[in-house]
């Protein structure tokens, strides 16, 4: 019986780790899209930099975002 419990716990931990990894990837994607949106609405580089800093977004993340036209 302890073996069955051990296998169940490993399976649950694996599922949890996969869910966390998927959530982390989705958050990174959303932040990248947000950074691109901020950049497209900024007046200049200084404005973009200050807005990104206020929002806690990374400018480099925006370069990694894939838009609908790139898919």
Buried (B, 14 or more C-beta within 10 A) or exposed (E): EEEEEEEEEEEEEEEEEEEEEEEEEEEBBEBBBBBBEBBEEBEEEEEBBEBBEEEEBBBEBBEEBEEEEEE
